[in-house]
């Protein structure tokens, strides 16, 4: 019988027999099937697969499955094809740990520890010259860590306040990678509880509902107070048609960065066209807002709506730079400020935003936080 006439291979797991051992961590599983079939590998029929594979043109498939240390003991390993009708094959195995599981160790923080900062340094040991690879939903793409001659390694990451539009209260990081002998480490999973978000910055100027006079094309300043971080990012959202027309011409979001100085004051300045705008502020982990490692440390501040009109700027007053005070808080939408040197004065009343509009603006601020999530890249 020619190769073209060969009988199709049955769907099966070929690399394991009943009673075989599967190591915790990453292990290979191989089998046969029909070319192009997509395969999920599960343990005890769990909903979440521990490995995936696609059948090759020659009818073979290979999956790299990941088994947690908590699964030590007897189990049923099942391979199932995707689609209808689905095919399934299974084998009884024993999940076991080996001495190699001790070759990669995470020494701190301890698993399930509550860390004092959203910037967390992980440390551990591994064979000198080997490489350790961190991975996790909040890490993005990171580089392998080279283990030094002393057999120690460390990795630092800053975790954001929001993840998938929800407040991130804990996170998981897995450490694995090839060791110096070319074998694979049994991965180490560390879960840490993160501290609460830093207090949101407070926008002091312009006041809510203010009208700001500015020459066409001039820069507009927003100022306020903040604690717990070195810088503040201010996002501007268009409200009326004129502001939206200007925003649509910009290549990205309209934003500005303000450095938090001694006493907690900050000012952020950006070009803005006449129209109705809202602004909210978020605390940053670094002064460079566009660095790959910079994270947002707070939820958005209370949004401020103001109207920008074309006109001569009022000469700067001699009023001091805004400083933290009990009268300016995220829950006080009518807090006011005075223009300082380099800022534009504002006029008009400061009514509170309608409740419905405030909710929509807060959701918009949450969405902006999510869009500005930055991948943490270890250089």
N, C-alpha and C positions, 0 to 999 in steps of 0.2 A: 504494500500500500504506500503511495507517495505521500510526501509531507502535506500536500494540498488535500489529500483524502484522509489524513489521520483523524481518528476519532477525537472529539473534543475532550479536554481534560475535565475531570469532575471537580466540583467546588469542594475544597478540602484544606485542612491545616496539615502540612506535611513535616514541619520542623519539630513538632511536639507529639509525644505519645502519652497515654494515660499515666499519671503519676510523675511525669517529668517536673523538674524544678524551674520556676521562673523567678529571676532575681528582682528585688525591689529596685526601683529606678528605671532606667531605660534598658529594654531587652528586645532582641529581634524575634519576630514571628513570621514564618513564611508559609506559602501554600500555593494552590493552583486554582484556576477558574477560567472563565471566558474573557478574552482580551477586551479591555475597556470597562470591565465591571468596577464599580466603586465599592469599597469594603469598609465597614466599621468593625472594630474589635472591642469587645466589652468584657467585663469581669462580672460574673453572676447576673448577667442580663441587665445591668445598670443602664439608666437612660443616657448617661454621659460616656461616650467611647473613650478608651484609653489609647487608641491608635487608629490610624487610617491607612488605606493602601488603594492602589489602582492596579488591576491585572495588566501585565505587560503583553506585548504582541505574541510572545512565546507561551502564554498561558500561566506564567508564574507571577506571584506577588510577594512583596515584602513589606511588613509594617514594623515600625519602631514603637513599641508600646511603653507607656510610663505607668509604673505601679507604685503606689505610695507605701511607705514603711508600715503604715497601720494595717495593711492587707496581708501581713504574714500569716500563713496557714493555708488550708485546702480551699480551692475555688474551682469554678468552671469558667474556662476561657472560651468565648464564643465569637466567631466571625460571621457577619451577616452582610449580604449584598444589599445595596440601596436600590430602590425602584420596586416595581410590581411585575411579576411575583418575586418576592424576596427569597433568596436561598440562605440557609444557615447551616453551620457546622460547628461542633464544639468538642472540647477535650478537657478532662479533669487534670488540674495541675496543682502544684504546691508552691506558693509564694514564699521565698526565703531571703533572709539577709546573709551577707557574707562578710568576710574580714575587710574587703575593699570598701565597705560602707563607712569604715572609720578613717579612710584616707583623706576625706574632705570633711572638715569640721567648721561649723559656725560657732564662734566663741561668744559673740555679742552682736546685737541684743539677744536675750533668751527668747525662745519661742513663746508667743502670746504675751510678751512684755509690753507695758505701757511706756512709750517713749516720751520724753519731755518736749521734743521739738519735731516739726514736720521735716526737718533736715536730719536724716538718720545715717549714721556711719555703721556699716556692718563690718565685722572683723572675723578672721578665722585662720585656720592652718590647712596646709596641703603640701604635698611633696614639692621641694624646691625645684624650680624650673617648669612646673606644670602651669596650667591655665585654668582659671575659674570663670564661668560665664553666668552672670546674674540675669534673671528674666522675671517679668511680672507685668500685669495689665497696666500699671501706672508708670512703667519704666521706659517704654518705647524701645528704640534700638540702642543697645549698649555694646561696648567692646569687651572682649575677654580681658580678665585681670591676670597679669603675669605674677606668679608667686616668686618672691625673692629668695635669696640664698638661705635665709633664716627659716624658710617654710611658712611665712605668714603672709596674709593678704588683707586688704581693706577695700571697701567700696562705699561711696557716699551718694545718696540720692535725696532730693527734696520732693515731697509728695504734695499734690495740689489739694485745694480745699474741695473742689467739685470734681466728680467723676460720673459720666453718663447723666449729668444734670442732677445728681444727688450728692449730699455732703459725704465726703469720704472720711469715715471714722476709723477704719482699719485697712490694712493692706497685706498682701502675701508676696513674698519674694522667694524664688527658687534659685539655688546656686548649684551648678553642675559643670560639666565640661570634661574634656579629655585630660588624663594625667600624663606624666612624663613617659610612661611605658606604652602609651597609645591606647590603653583601655579607657573605659568610661567611668567617671565617678557616679556613685549612687547619689542622686540629687538630694539636697537638703532644703526643706521647706521651712521658712520662718514667717510667722504671722505676728505683726506688731499692731498695737492699738495706738492711734494717733491722737495728739491733743486737739482741743477745740480750735476752731478758726480764730485768727487774730481779730481784734475789733475792727470793724469797717471804718475807713477814713470818713471824715466829716467835711462836706463842702460848705464853706463859709460865704464865699463870694463867687458869682453873683447870687443874690438872694432868690428864693423861689418866687416866680412870677415877675422878676425884674425885667426892665427894658434897658438894654445896653446899647449905647451909641458908639459906633465905630466907623471910621472911614472905610470905603469899599476895599476889600482885599487886605485889611489890616489883621494883625494877630489879636486873638482874644485870650485872656487869662482867666483861669479858674484857680481859686486858692482855698486852703483849708488846713486841717490838722490831722495827724495820724500818729499812731504808736505801734511798735512791734515790727517795723520793717524799714529799710533804707530808702524806699521810693514808692511812688503812687502812680498808677496808670489811670488816666481819665478818658472815658469813651463818650463820644458825642453822637446822639441819635437824632435824625431829622424828624420833625413833626409835621410841618406844613409843606405845601407844594414847592415853595422857593427853596427851603432847606433840602428837600429830597432831590431837587434838580441838581443842586451843588454836590450832594453826597454821591449821586449816580455817576458823576464825572471823576470821582476819586478812584484810584486803583485798589484801595483796600478800605478797612475801617478807618474812621477819623478818630485819632487818639493823640494823646500827649502824655509826657512823663514829667513828673515833678519830683525833685529830690527832697527828702525829709531832712530838715536842718535841726540844729539844737533847739529844743523846746517843742518840736513836733510840727512846726509850720512847713507848708509846701505850696508851690505855685507851679502850675502846668500851663504852657502857652502853645497855641496852634492857630494857623490861618483858618478863618471861618467866614462864610458869606451870610448876608442878612437873611433872616427867617426865624422860625420858632424851633428851638432846640431843647433837648434834655441832655444832662450830663450825669454820669455816675462815676465813682472812683473806687479802685480796688488796690489793696496793698500788695507790693511786689517783694520778692525775696532778694532782689539785686537791683542796683541802679540801672544796669543795662537791660531795658525791657525786652530787647530782641535777642538776648543771648539764649542759647538752646537750653541752658540749665535754669533759667529764671522761671519761677513759679508764682502763681497768685496765692496769697496767704490769707485773704479775707473774702467774705461775701461782698457783693456790691454795696456801696453806700446808698443812703436815701437819694433817689433821683431828684435832680433840680431842673425845672423847666424855666427857660428864659427866652426873651425875644431880642434878636439882634437887629438893629436898624442902622441904615447908613446915615452918617452925620459926623460932625466934628467931635473928636474925643475930648472929654473934660480933662483939664490939666491934672496931673497926679496930685493927690492930697498928701498931707504930712502924717496921715494916720499910720499907726504901727502895723507891722505884719501880723496876720491873725495868729493867735496863740491858743492852745487848748484851754477850754473852760467848760464849766458845767452847763452853760447856756447853749453850747453848740454840740449837739449829739445826733446820732443817726436817726433817732425818733423825733427830732425837732425839725420839721420841714420848713419852718419859718425863720430859722437862724439867719442872721444877717451879718455882713462884713463891710469893711470900708476899703475902697480902692487904695492900693499902695503903689509906690513907684514902679513903673513898668506894667501896671494893670490899667484897665479901662473902667471908668466909673459906671455905676448903674443907677437907674431911677425907677420909680413906680412902686406899686404895692407888692406884697408878698403873700398872697393867699395860698392856702394848702391845695394841692391837687385833688381832684375828685377821687373817691376811693377806687372806682373801676379803672381810671387811668393809672393810678398808682400801682395797682396790681399788674397791669400790662407792662408798665415800665420796669417793674421788678423782675418779671419773667424775662424781659428783653435783656436785662443785666445778667441774669443767670445764663442765658444762651450765649452771651458774649464771653463769659468766663469759659464755657465749654469750648467755644471756637478757638479760644486763645490757649488751650492746653498745649504745652510744649513738650516735645520729646526730650528726655534726659539722655544726653550722649556723653559717655565718659571718654575723654580724650586721652 
